[in-house]
Amino acid sequence: MKTEKIKDRAEYNEVMKRIEKTLQKATHNGGFEKLPAKEKETLKKLSLMAEQYEDSIPLMPIKAPKTLTEMIRFKMFEMNLKQKQLAKVLEISEARISELLAGKRKLNIELAKKLHSKLNIDAHFILEVA
């Protein structure tokens, strides 16, 4: 490993692959105790580096969506979709999704089914808040 500190996600992924490979080797050989001392030390070092990187990532508490608009926006964030892409996923016009998100259009049963099937929004939630 080139550095003592992980700088980005790509380096983190590389470290995690090395950890996983070492853990698989340990499992195959009958446990952590069967690893050579050098590999044990490397695994420890890599694990600490990964832990430091994970601890450095700021986490923000995510409040549970309470309205359909909040839930749709949450799913957009989760799926990394823009409104235009969401409209394609839901097979509706961009204007319609815009109106729905702005509260200018009410939900119909056809769109409710698509929200459930394509965005995995709980049907009970849709019925409760619509």
C-alpha positions as CSV (number, residue, x, y, z in Angstrom):
1,M,0.0,0.0,0.0
2,K,1.4,3.3,-1.0
3,T,-0.1,5.5,1.7
4,E,-0.9,5.3,5.4
5,K,-4.1,7.2,4.9
6,I,-6.9,6.5,2.4
7,K,-7.5,9.6,0.3
8,D,-10.6,8.7,-1.8
9,R,-13.3,6.2,-2.5
10,A,-11.2,4.4,-5.2
11,E,-8.4,3.8,-2.8
12,Y,-10.9,2.7,-0.1
13,N,-12.3,0.1,-2.5
14,E,-8.8,-1.2,-3.3
15,V,-8.1,-1.6,0.4
16,M,-11.4,-3.4,1.0
17,K,-10.6,-5.8,-1.8
18,R,-7.3,-6.6,-0.2
19,I,-8.9,-7.1,3.2
20,E,-11.5,-9.4,1.7
21,K,-8.9,-11.5,-0.1
22,T,-6.9,-11.9,3.1
23,L,-10.0,-12.8,5.1
24,Q,-10.9,-15.4,2.4
25,K,-7.4,-16.9,2.7
26,A,-7.7,-17.0,6.5
27,T,-11.1,-18.8,6.2
28,H,-9.7,-21.2,3.7
29,N,-6.7,-22.0,5.9
30,G,-8.7,-22.6,9.0
31,G,-8.8,-19.2,10.7
32,F,-7.0,-16.0,11.4
33,E,-4.5,-17.7,13.6
34,K,-3.2,-19.7,10.6
35,L,-2.1,-16.6,8.7
36,P,1.6,-15.7,8.7
37,A,2.5,-12.9,11.1
38,K,3.3,-10.5,8.2
39,E,-0.2,-11.0,6.7
40,K,-1.8,-10.6,10.1
41,E,0.0,-7.3,10.5
42,T,-1.0,-6.2,7.0
43,L,-4.6,-7.1,7.6
44,K,-4.6,-5.1,10.9
45,K,-3.1,-2.1,9.2
46,L,-5.5,-2.2,6.2
47,S,-8.5,-2.6,8.6
48,L,-7.4,0.4,10.6
49,M,-7.0,2.5,7.4
50,A,-10.4,1.5,6.2
51,E,-11.9,2.3,9.6
52,Q,-10.3,5.7,9.7
53,Y,-11.6,6.5,6.2
54,E,-15.1,5.4,7.1
55,D,-15.1,7.5,10.3
56,S,-14.0,10.5,8.2
57,I,-17.1,10.4,6.0
58,P,-19.7,12.8,7.5
59,L,-23.0,11.2,8.1
60,M,-26.2,13.3,8.2
61,P,-29.2,12.0,9.9
62,I,-31.9,11.3,7.3
63,K,-35.4,12.0,8.4
64,A,-38.1,9.6,7.2
65,P,-40.2,11.1,4.4
66,K,-43.7,12.1,5.6
67,T,-45.3,13.2,2.3
68,L,-45.4,11.6,-1.1
69,T,-43.3,14.4,-2.5
70,E,-40.6,13.9,0.1
71,M,-40.7,10.1,-0.6
72,I,-40.4,10.7,-4.4
73,R,-37.5,13.1,-3.8
74,F,-35.8,10.7,-1.5
75,K,-36.1,7.9,-4.1
76,M,-34.7,10.3,-6.7
77,F,-31.7,10.9,-4.5
78,E,-31.4,7.2,-3.7
79,M,-31.5,6.2,-7.3
80,N,-29.5,9.3,-8.4
81,L,-32.2,10.5,-10.8
82,K,-33.1,13.9,-12.1
83,Q,-36.8,14.8,-12.8
84,K,-36.3,14.1,-16.5
85,Q,-34.9,10.7,-15.8
86,L,-37.7,10.0,-13.2
87,A,-40.3,10.9,-15.8
88,K,-38.8,8.3,-18.1
89,V,-38.7,5.6,-15.4
90,L,-42.3,6.3,-14.5
91,E,-43.3,6.6,-18.2
92,I,-45.0,9.9,-17.7
93,S,-44.3,13.4,-19.0
94,E,-41.8,15.7,-17.4
95,A,-44.6,18.3,-16.9
96,R,-46.7,15.8,-15.0
97,I,-43.9,14.8,-12.6
98,S,-43.0,18.5,-12.1
99,E,-46.7,19.3,-11.3
100,L,-46.9,16.3,-8.9
101,L,-43.7,17.4,-7.1
102,A,-44.9,21.0,-6.9
103,G,-48.3,19.8,-5.4
104,K,-50.2,21.1,-8.4
105,R,-51.4,17.7,-9.5
106,K,-53.0,14.9,-7.5
107,L,-51.9,11.3,-7.6
108,N,-54.0,8.9,-9.7
109,I,-54.2,5.1,-9.3
110,E,-52.1,4.4,-12.4
111,L,-49.2,6.6,-11.2
112,A,-49.6,5.1,-7.7
113,K,-49.0,1.7,-9.1
114,K,-45.9,2.9,-11.0
115,L,-44.5,4.5,-7.9
116,H,-44.9,1.2,-6.1
117,S,-43.5,-1.0,-8.8
118,K,-40.8,1.1,-10.3
119,L,-39.6,3.1,-7.2
120,N,-40.4,0.5,-4.6
121,I,-42.4,2.9,-2.6
122,D,-44.5,1.0,0.0
123,A,-48.1,0.8,-1.2
124,H,-49.4,1.3,2.4
125,F,-47.3,4.6,2.5
126,I,-48.8,5.7,-0.8
127,L,-52.4,5.1,0.4
128,E,-51.8,6.8,3.8
129,V,-50.3,10.0,2.4
130,A,-52.0,10.4,-1.0
